[in-house]
Amino acid sequence: MKRLAKAMEAKMKMTNTLIYWQIVKQLRYVENGTLI
């Protein structure tokens, strides 16, 4: 049970990091006035 919780937590952290970086990238592109 605990192992599963830890795995879920690690997965959430990775997902949150990916989402965070996507937002940062989008904000940077908006600042530059260019979009992919």
PDB file as gemmi writes it, atoms N, CA and C in Angstrom:
CRYST1    1.000    1.000    1.000  90.00  90.00  90.00 P 1                      
ATOM      1  N   MET A   1       0.835  -1.198   0.000  1.00  0.00           N  
ATOM      2  CA  MET A   1       0.000   0.000   0.000  1.00  0.00           C  
ATOM      3  C   MET A   1       0.876   1.257   0.000  1.00  0.00           C  
ATOM      4  N   LYS A   2       1.878   1.280   0.873  1.00  0.00           N  
ATOM      5  CA  LYS A   2       2.749   2.454   0.959  1.00  0.00           C  
ATOM      6  C   LYS A   2       3.568   2.626  -0.312  1.00  0.00           C  
ATOM      7  N   ARG A   3       4.005   1.508  -0.869  1.00  0.00           N  
ATOM      8  CA  ARG A   3       4.823   1.569  -2.089  1.00  0.00           C  
ATOM      9  C   ARG A   3       4.012   2.199  -3.216  1.00  0.00           C  
ATOM     10  N   LEU A   4       2.745   1.800  -3.299  1.00  0.00           N  
ATOM     11  CA  LEU A   4       1.863   2.337  -4.337  1.00  0.00           C  
ATOM     12  C   LEU A   4       1.686   3.841  -4.146  1.00  0.00           C  
ATOM     13  N   ALA A   5       1.501   4.258  -2.893  1.00  0.00           N  
ATOM     14  CA  ALA A   5       1.328   5.682  -2.598  1.00  0.00           C  
ATOM     15  C   ALA A   5       2.566   6.468  -3.013  1.00  0.00           C  
ATOM     16  N   LYS A   6       3.734   5.894  -2.735  1.00  0.00           N  
ATOM     17  CA  LYS A   6       4.978   6.586  -3.101  1.00  0.00           C  
ATOM     18  C   LYS A   6       5.110   6.685  -4.606  1.00  0.00           C  
ATOM     19  N   ALA A   7       4.753   5.622  -5.312  1.00  0.00           N  
ATOM     20  CA  ALA A   7       4.819   5.630  -6.775  1.00  0.00           C  
ATOM     21  C   ALA A   7       3.879   6.687  -7.340  1.00  0.00           C  
ATOM     22  N   MET A   8       2.680   6.772  -6.779  1.00  0.00           N  
ATOM     23  CA  MET A   8       1.698   7.754  -7.229  1.00  0.00           C  
ATOM     24  C   MET A   8       2.219   9.165  -6.984  1.00  0.00           C  
ATOM     25  N   GLU A   9       2.810   9.361  -5.835  1.00  0.00           N  
ATOM     26  CA  GLU A   9       3.344  10.677  -5.477  1.00  0.00           C  
ATOM     27  C   GLU A   9       4.436  11.098  -6.459  1.00  0.00           C  
ATOM     28  N   ALA A  10       5.338  10.159  -6.769  1.00  0.00           N  
ATOM     29  CA  ALA A  10       6.427  10.447  -7.697  1.00  0.00           C  
ATOM     30  C   ALA A  10       5.860  10.774  -9.078  1.00  0.00           C  
ATOM     31  N   LYS A  11       4.842  10.028  -9.483  1.00  0.00           N  
ATOM     32  CA  LYS A  11       4.231  10.262 -10.793  1.00  0.00           C  
ATOM     33  C   LYS A  11       3.584  11.642 -10.837  1.00  0.00           C  
ATOM     34  N   MET A  12       2.915  12.008  -9.755  1.00  0.00           N  
ATOM     35  CA  MET A  12       2.264  13.315  -9.681  1.00  0.00           C  
ATOM     36  C   MET A  12       3.295  14.426  -9.778  1.00  0.00           C  
ATOM     37  N   LYS A  13       4.407  14.257  -9.071  1.00  0.00           N  
ATOM     38  CA  LYS A  13       5.462  15.280  -9.097  1.00  0.00           C  
ATOM     39  C   LYS A  13       6.001  15.439 -10.502  1.00  0.00           C  
ATOM     40  N   MET A  14       6.227  14.326 -11.201  1.00  0.00           N  
ATOM     41  CA  MET A  14       6.735  14.382 -12.566  1.00  0.00           C  
ATOM     42  C   MET A  14       5.737  15.073 -13.482  1.00  0.00           C  
ATOM     43  N   THR A  15       4.459  14.716 -13.332  1.00  0.00           N  
ATOM     44  CA  THR A  15       3.413  15.309 -14.167  1.00  0.00           C  
ATOM     45  C   THR A  15       3.305  16.802 -13.909  1.00  0.00           C  
ATOM     46  N   ASN A  16       3.344  17.179 -12.629  1.00  0.00           N  
ATOM     47  CA  ASN A  16       3.262  18.597 -12.278  1.00  0.00           C  
ATOM     48  C   ASN A  16       4.433  19.362 -12.860  1.00  0.00           C  
ATOM     49  N   THR A  17       5.608  18.756 -12.836  1.00  0.00           N  
ATOM     50  CA  THR A  17       6.799  19.413 -13.390  1.00  0.00           C  
ATOM     51  C   THR A  17       6.634  19.611 -14.893  1.00  0.00           C  
ATOM     52  N   LEU A  18       6.133  18.591 -15.584  1.00  0.00           N  
ATOM     53  CA  LEU A  18       5.940  18.693 -17.029  1.00  0.00           C  
ATOM     54  C   LEU A  18       4.932  19.784 -17.359  1.00  0.00           C  
ATOM     55  N   ILE A  19       3.813  19.809 -16.620  1.00  0.00           N  
ATOM     56  CA  ILE A  19       2.782  20.828 -16.848  1.00  0.00           C  
ATOM     57  C   ILE A  19       3.372  22.211 -16.596  1.00  0.00           C  
ATOM     58  N   TYR A  20       4.137  22.324 -15.498  1.00  0.00           N  
ATOM     59  CA  TYR A  20       4.754  23.599 -15.140  1.00  0.00           C  
ATOM     60  C   TYR A  20       5.648  24.094 -16.268  1.00  0.00           C  
ATOM     61  N   TRP A  21       6.475  23.216 -16.814  1.00  0.00           N  
ATOM     62  CA  TRP A  21       7.394  23.631 -17.883  1.00  0.00           C  
ATOM     63  C   TRP A  21       6.656  24.002 -19.148  1.00  0.00           C  
ATOM     64  N   GLN A  22       5.549  23.314 -19.441  1.00  0.00           N  
ATOM     65  CA  GLN A  22       4.764  23.661 -20.625  1.00  0.00           C  
ATOM     66  C   GLN A  22       4.195  25.071 -20.474  1.00  0.00           C  
ATOM     67  N   ILE A  23       3.727  25.398 -19.265  1.00  0.00           N  
ATOM     68  CA  ILE A  23       3.186  26.736 -19.010  1.00  0.00           C  
ATOM     69  C   ILE A  23       4.287  27.776 -19.151  1.00  0.00           C  
ATOM     70  N   VAL A  24       5.451  27.497 -18.569  1.00  0.00           N  
ATOM     71  CA  VAL A  24       6.575  28.434 -18.645  1.00  0.00           C  
ATOM     72  C   VAL A  24       6.954  28.679 -20.106  1.00  0.00           C  
ATOM     73  N   LYS A  25       7.024  27.597 -20.888  1.00  0.00           N  
ATOM     74  CA  LYS A  25       7.373  27.732 -22.302  1.00  0.00           C  
ATOM     75  C   LYS A  25       6.349  28.608 -23.020  1.00  0.00           C  
ATOM     76  N   GLN A  26       5.067  28.355 -22.772  1.00  0.00           N  
ATOM     77  CA  GLN A  26       4.016  29.127 -23.434  1.00  0.00           C  
ATOM     78  C   GLN A  26       4.118  30.595 -23.064  1.00  0.00           C  
ATOM     79  N   LEU A  27       4.379  30.876 -21.792  1.00  0.00           N  
ATOM     80  CA  LEU A  27       4.508  32.271 -21.366  1.00  0.00           C  
ATOM     81  C   LEU A  27       5.684  32.941 -22.057  1.00  0.00           C  
ATOM     82  N   ARG A  28       6.783  32.222 -22.195  1.00  0.00           N  
ATOM     83  CA  ARG A  28       7.957  32.767 -22.878  1.00  0.00           C  
ATOM     84  C   ARG A  28       7.636  33.098 -24.321  1.00  0.00           C  
ATOM     85  N   TYR A  29       6.920  32.207 -25.005  1.00  0.00           N  
ATOM     86  CA  TYR A  29       6.579  32.448 -26.404  1.00  0.00           C  
ATOM     87  C   TYR A  29       5.635  33.637 -26.532  1.00  0.00           C  
ATOM     88  N   VAL A  30       4.714  33.770 -25.577  1.00  0.00           N  
ATOM     89  CA  VAL A  30       3.793  34.909 -25.609  1.00  0.00           C  
ATOM     90  C   VAL A  30       4.586  36.208 -25.446  1.00  0.00           C  
ATOM     91  N   GLU A  31       5.554  36.197 -24.559  1.00  0.00           N  
ATOM     92  CA  GLU A  31       6.398  37.381 -24.346  1.00  0.00           C  
ATOM     93  C   GLU A  31       7.128  37.755 -25.622  1.00  0.00           C  
ATOM     94  N   ASN A  32       7.611  36.750 -26.349  1.00  0.00           N  
ATOM     95  CA  ASN A  32       8.367  37.006 -27.582  1.00  0.00           C  
ATOM     96  C   ASN A  32       7.445  37.348 -28.741  1.00  0.00           C  
ATOM     97  N   GLY A  33       6.158  37.162 -28.536  1.00  0.00           N  
ATOM     98  CA  GLY A  33       5.201  37.463 -29.589  1.00  0.00           C  
ATOM     99  C   GLY A  33       5.159  36.393 -30.658  1.00  0.00           C  
ATOM    100  N   THR A  34       5.675  35.204 -30.348  1.00  0.00           N  
ATOM    101  CA  THR A  34       5.652  34.104 -31.309  1.00  0.00           C  
ATOM    102  C   THR A  34       5.036  32.882 -30.657  1.00  0.00           C  
ATOM    103  N   LEU A  35       4.361  32.108 -31.460  1.00  0.00           N  
ATOM    104  CA  LEU A  35       3.759  30.870 -30.973  1.00  0.00           C  
ATOM    105  C   LEU A  35       4.170  29.733 -31.894  1.00  0.00           C  
ATOM    106  N   ILE A  36       4.290  28.538 -31.321  1.00  0.00           N  
ATOM    107  CA  ILE A  36       4.627  27.372 -32.157  1.00  0.00           C  
ATOM    108  C   ILE A  36       3.334  26.870 -32.792  1.00  0.00           C  
TER     109      ILE A  36                                                      
END                                                                             
